[in-house]
């Protein structure tokens, strides 16, 4: 089972990514009648369990009612996936433009992802892509990914914030260390500006990180290797802000990636 959640829930990510939480979900799903705390403690004997359960209740991930406990978030199945795909096929909207992923559609999906407060799970391997974003006054740098921790700089900095060591990021970690995200963005904004003007860029660890991530070329002067777009105005919001819509759009976002695990794109403000 894979879990997807908004920023509101990220302070408790250690709970959601633990084997104990996954086991609790499977146990609660298998019960015909929601269990009592005594029944739960008979199955989950770890000393930390009750405290974790209290945290899950405080976040409304688990509901306690009449001294019984049950999951309090939607779990999407393969049947939900098939229904979402059939619904999307009936609509004219699509993620793919002639030059790649449709930038206006992407920005609407991102606003939907950022504005909603959500927590949901998927049973089995349901393709779901999400957007990991870095924001700077000059630009937004996005990774669109089907895996939680792709080998990209936005994912690397997001993992650093959680103090996670991800094997895919080892090369960037060796190069940059525990770099401050805001400082990093200021440094590469200068590089981006010089590339836009066709000027040479002096070698630094920041330029090297962009080369390692296949954002810019090794040429002198370097050039961009990823799509660049203008940030769109807010415009009409044709995406309905519901959890089912977010689930469906992430399926469509994954299909737009094709066989790629992730793709980077830069929006200049």
Buried (B, 14 or more C-beta within 10 A) or exposed (E): EBBBBBEEBEEBEEBBEEEBBBEBBEBBEEEEEBBEEEBBBEEBEEEEBEEBBEBBBEBEBBBBEEEBBBBBBBBBBEEBBEBBBEEBEEEEEBBBBEEBBBBEBBBBBBBBBEEBEBBBBBBEEBBBBBBBBBBBEBBBBBBBBBEBBBBBBBBBBBBBEEEEEBEBBEBBBEBBEEBEBEEBBBBBBBBBBBBEEEEEBEEEBBBBBBBBBEBBBEEEEBEBBBBBBEEBEEEEEEBEEEBBBBBBBBBBBBBBBEEEEBBBBBBBE
